[in-house]
Amino acid sequence: MKILRTPEERFRNLPAYPFAPHYVEVPDTEGGTLRIHYLDEGSRDAGVVLLMHGEPSWSFLYRKMIPLFVKAGCRAIAPDLVGFGRSDKPADRNDYTYERHVHWMLSFLESLRLSAITLVCQDWGGLVGLRLVAARPDLFARVVAANTGMPTGDNQISPAFLEWQKFSLEVPQFDVGGIMKMANMTAGPDNPLPLLSDEVVAAYNAPFPDESYKEGARIFPSLVPTKPDDPSSAANRKAWEVLSTFTRPFLTAFSDGDPITRGGERVLQEKILGAQGQPHTTIKGAGHFLQEDKGEEFARVIVDFIAATTA
């Protein structure tokens, strides 16, 4: 497996991102290892909040939220998925599979010996994170799911998502920062949010010096099961059997401005035992990346949920 590693100088002087880098090595499934980067803020004795990002972002996405978790007495851990951020990036898109992403992140959890975890997951952070909960439910105290799910390919997929899969593979220049900017809720009469600044857009581009570093980001949409016989459809169905019986507190906090995942919260609320009776909420005025649009508000929802469900 050929591995690319983004030069450290690409991550200097990022806006509102003063966090020290941490690294752990995990098996790459081919006899080698991969280096995973993560942020680790707050007391090592505090309850863990595991912040999992999606496509095509990285731990920078949680920069507005981490200080609020630390202030609330939590330990905030935000890893970069393999292929993203400061983590290693296999150079061949065929080296990326859904199952490998689950394996890599399960190895990450076990390497850090984390337990009593509050999982916060969005986009692919949920597709991977919910599989982690299904694999090791004993490690998780509660879950907060936002704009995400765990598809099996058994239900109809929107034509817009199929177009996104095609675009991500075929576009000559995969502009990560531009994609993040387009997904941001723009300013308007009922929404005072500004467009992402040039500095923030540059920070989302920082992990990718050129197109060769983007194979993981390009292939991610195509790894989502969209047909019943996709490679990970059966594994996700099996994971749902476990997840549906998860009785610990499970909260949905979807935004009101994400056409991709709209309605997905109902599936989680109806299928998962721990979601029953919880104060499910909608983050208003936010798009797909609600951490970017309404990060502080989203963090407060999570802090309140932890406080209300701590024995």
Secondary structure, DSSP 8 states (H G I E B T S, - for coil): --EE---GGGGTT-TT-----EEEEEE-SSSSEEEEEEEEES-TTS-EEEEE--TT--GGGGTTTHHHHHHTT-EEEEE--TTSTTS-EESSGGG--HHHHHHHHHHHHHHHT--SEEEEEETHHHHHHHHHHHH-GGGEEEEEEES-----S-S---HHHHHHHHHHHH-SS--HHHHHHHHS---BTTB------HHHHHHHHTT-SSGGGGHHHHHHHHHS--STTSTTHHHHHHHHHHHTT--S-EEEEEESS-TTTTTHHHHHHHH-GGGTT---EEETT--S-HHHHHHHHHHHHHHHHHHHT--
